[in-house]
């Protein structure tokens, strides 16, 4: 079986093309694709628990920790312990972080509009359904592999 005959090949190649595009655009604003992605997952009014961001992005907490540290150094975020539970750390956007989040949202929106303008809605709906199926089947397969080990 050639790599181009596998499902994961097409998903990975496409994601890399999108990530490279986002990285190229993000560099123009002093960001990276990963930083922009994190910005999109932080609630801009109430903040977001640090523990909830990594799963939303499909990342390990350790990888996210490095990104958050850099974002803090760059003045995009700040951390604040919850008044109710000091163990819960909320990630909040600074004014600069809010500006960059707005830019990131605009870039993603513009790219999605470009896709929607050029791909028939029926085909897009099928794509979403297929991706949801692949995601569910991936989780099912992972559980099967975990049980068998």
N, C-alpha and C positions, 0 to 999 in steps of 0.2 A: 504494500500500500504506500503510495506516494504521500508526502505531507499535505499536498494540495487536495488530496482526496479525503482528508479528515475534517470533521466539524471544528475541532478546536483550533486547527491551523487558520481557518478563515476568521474565526472570532479574534484570535490573537493578532493576526496581521492587520485586521481592521482596527482593533483597539490601538495598536501601536501607531498606525497612521493618524488616528484621531489625537492620541496623546502627543505625538510629535507636532501636530498642527497647534494644539493648545499650548505646548511648550514654546513654540516659536512666537505665538501671540503674547503669551505671558511674559516672555523676556522683554518685550517692548515696554512693559509696565513694572519691571523689576521683580517679577514673580516667577514661579515655576508652575507647571501643570498641577503638581501635587499640592502646592500651597493654595492655588486657586480652587482646587477641589475641596480642600478643608474649609476654605472661606465659605463655600456654598452650603456646607453642612453645619454652620454655626448660626443659631437663632440670633438675629440681629437686635432683638429687643430684650430677651430674657437670658441670653447666653445658652450654652449647651453643656451638659455634663461631659467631661473628657472621656469617660468610659463609653458613651453612646456614639461618639464620632467614628471610631475605628470600625465597628461593625457595619455602619452605614456605607463606609467606603470600601469594605472588603479587605481591610488591612489588619495587620497584627498591631497590638497596642504599642509594642516597642518601636515599630517603624513610625507610627503616628507621634510617639513621644519626641523623637528627634525633630520631626517637622514642626511640632508645636513649640519646641524650644527655640528653633530658628525664627519662627514667626514672632515669638515673644521678644527676641533680641532685635528683630526688625521693626518692632513697634506696631505690629498688626493686631496682637491680642494681649490680653492680660488674664491672669487666673484669679479667681476669688472663691474662697471656701463658702459653702452654704451656711447660712445662719442656723438652720435647723440641724444639720449633720456636717460636722467639720471634716468628715472623711470624704464628702462629696465636693469635688472641685469643679466649678463652672468655668467654662471658657467664654470670655466676652471679647467683642471686637472693640478696638480703639477707633478713634475718628478716622485714622488712616486705614484701618482694617475695613471699616464701613465703606470707604471710598473704593478700595480694591475689591470688596465683595460685589459692589454695584457693577464694576467693570467686568468681573468674572461672570456675573449673571448675564450681562449684555452680550458677552462673547458666546456663551452657551446658547442663549436665545437666538442670536443671529445665525449660528451654525445650524441649529435645529430648523430654523425657518428655511435655510438654504436646502436642507434635505427634504423638508415637507413640500417645498415648491417644485422639486425635481423628481420626487418619487410619488407615484400614485397612492392615495390614501388606503385603498384596499390592500396593496402590497405592504404598506407600513403596518397596518393592523395585523396582517399575517406575520410579519417580522416580530412584532411585540408578542404575539401568541407563541411563536416558536421559541423566542428567547426565554419566556416564562417557563415553557415546557423543559427546555434545556437546563434551566436553573433548578427546577424541581427534580429532574432526573439526576442531575449532578449530586444534589443533596441525598437522594435515595441511594445512589451508587456509593457515595461516601459512607453512609450508614451501613450498607452491606459489607463494605471493605473493613470497617471498624469492628463489626460483629464477628467477621471471619478471622480476625487476627488475634 
